[in-house]
Structure formats: C-alpha cells, structure tokens
C-alpha cells in the first residue's frame, strides 16, 4: 500500500511539473570605459578616469516565468547593478537595486509587486535618442528618466500597438510610518502607441517629499510633478526623435538643477535626436537637449554624439562625445548638474566630455 501511495505521489508531481512549465534566465551587461572631462571641480581641472556603465548600466539578473495554465503565468525579475571598475554594488549598495519584483501575467496584462522602473523610465527607453545611456544624455538634464520606485504596485498591458502602464509606490525611501501616508509617495502612468514607422507616447509622474535634516523636518507635503510627450519616426536606416518634458515643484519643493535654488520653480526640457545605421555593425546617434528654467536665465544646452561598432552580437565598442553649454550661472556638466555628480563644473562654466569603452552582453 505504501509503495502504491508513493508511486501515485511521484506520478502526480511529474504531471504537475509537465503542466507548470517554468524557466529561469541569467542575463547581464558588462560596460566599462575610459573618460575625460574638462573644467572639472572647483579649480576647473581636467579629469581622467575609468568609468563603469557608460552606454548601459553594468548589471546581472535573473528572470523567471512559470506557466500556471489557462494563459496565466507567474513571473519575477531580480536585477543587480554594479560598478565594473571596482566591483562594488551600484544603486547605493543594494543587492538588487535595479529591479526586484514578482507578479502575474495574462492576456489582460501584468500585475507586478516590488522595486520597479517608473513610467518615466519606460518612456525614456522609447523616446530618448540616446536610449537612456548612463553617461551623456537626457539623464544629465533629469535623472527621473531612469528612476525606480520601491514598494510599488505596477500594471502593464499591451493591446495591439497600444501599451498602457500605471504604478503606485506606497513609499519610495524606506520611511514608512503610521499616520504619514504621503511621505515618499510616488505614482505615474504611461501611454504609447506604435504603428508602422511611427511611435508616440506620453507619461506622468508625481513624487512627494520625505523626512530630511537634523532636527528632522517632514517634507511629505512637498511634491514634484512631471509630464512628458515624445515621438520617433523611422525611415530607411534612420530614426528621428523629438520630445518635451514639463516639471513643476510645489509646496516648497526644489527642482534639481535650478539655479539659484528657489522653491516652487518650473522647467521645460526639449530634445531632438537622430539615429542612423550606416552598416549592420556600425551606428551613429546624436541629440541636443535644452532646459528652460522659468524665472531665471540659467538655461543650459547639451549636445551628444555616439558611435558604436558591433564586434559580434554580444560585444561592441563605442565612443561618445558631449558638450554642456552653460549660461548665466547654470551648472550643467556632461554627467549632471553641479550638486549631483563628482567632477562637476562651476556655475556658468562649460564642459566637454569624451568616453571610449567596451560593452559585453550575456
């Protein structure tokens, strides 16, 4: 009797395994290069360094899916960022700082729980001419285009050429507290539509402040709202890009990059770009970004051009050049505003940056 029961259990497990097909994929990117920046630091010196994650953030990850039957699947992603030049974890030392979520997927879309990319990040991957390159691009103007949110519920649905997503973060900074519902709160949405060579999209994001300073000051009433629209159009080997982003700080919040640091400011960011596939292995891309901070003349430009040559399907070499043009005290460097990055420029000074690197995808 015991042997019969054991055989029945084995058969049931085998049948269950055949029914619930599952797979786990290991993947990653290793990207590192040598970089030069002019006019860096307080003395305006030249900066030479090795830099990790220039075109793509260096990472490794696990992606899993299980077929639960009836068109329903269980999914998860654990993705860890790291600095290839020194081997340390990125995203503030988090183990899975890029993404860490689990969810369910069906024909009606995906419902995901955990640390995830915001709607602005998803939008930037589609409509930034530099494809959210870690160095030299739209992230220098507004890091929200590569933002992630903790404690997030996210929905993503694709219906023909239409993709819709929305997310809500209960708290994006680990400061959950009873009675502080708005502290660190973030939410947003994305709509994009692709038909033939044309793709258009729009996204919204709103963040609320946290507890800061000593003694602690509750800034949960402060908020920053962002809205953006963009489009790209492909013809032959070329693709053109255009976009606009509006940002507004409210209730005492301060926009990153505004100079002088005044509260409740507004900014308008515009960009144009072009990508061109010269050969199957060699591509060029370029972009111009301009940010207009309202009620101030400190409005910076940034120009970027990148050349990429594929040595194989997985390995490529690249070089990227950028020039940040500051005016009337603006503090934009090729990698971000003065207060955001090392090797930054002094107010009103321009900066040139160049990087050459190697990237391998696995």
DASUL-V907286 format. One record per run of one state. SS is the DSSP state (~ for helix, > for strand, _ for the rest). FROM is the first residue (numbers start at 1). TO is the last residue. If there is no record, write none. Layout:
# DASUL-V907286
ss=SS from=FROM to=TO
ss=SS from=FROM to=TO
This chain:
# DASUL-V907286
ss=_ from=1 to=1
ss=~ from=2 to=19
ss=_ from=20 to=21
ss=> from=22 to=40
ss=_ from=41 to=44
ss=> from=45 to=52
ss=_ from=53 to=58
ss=> from=59 to=69
ss=_ from=70 to=71
ss=> from=72 to=82
ss=_ from=83 to=88
ss=> from=89 to=89
ss=_ from=90 to=90
ss=~ from=91 to=93
ss=_ from=94 to=98
ss=> from=99 to=106
ss=_ from=107 to=108
ss=> from=109 to=117
ss=_ from=118 to=118
ss=~ from=119 to=127
ss=_ from=128 to=137
ss=~ from=138 to=141
ss=_ from=142 to=142
ss=~ from=143 to=146
ss=_ from=147 to=147
ss=> from=148 to=159
ss=_ from=160 to=161
ss=> from=162 to=169
ss=_ from=170 to=185
ss=> from=186 to=195
ss=_ from=196 to=197
ss=> from=198 to=208
ss=_ from=209 to=210
ss=> from=211 to=212
ss=_ from=213 to=216
ss=> from=217 to=218
ss=_ from=219 to=222
ss=> from=223 to=235
ss=_ from=236 to=237
ss=> from=238 to=250
ss=_ from=251 to=265
ss=> from=266 to=277
ss=_ from=278 to=281
ss=> from=282 to=293
ss=_ from=294 to=300
ss=> from=301 to=310
ss=_ from=311 to=314
ss=> from=315 to=325
ss=_ from=326 to=331
ss=> from=332 to=333
ss=_ from=334 to=335
ss=> from=336 to=337
ss=_ from=338 to=350
ss=> from=351 to=361
ss=_ from=362 to=362
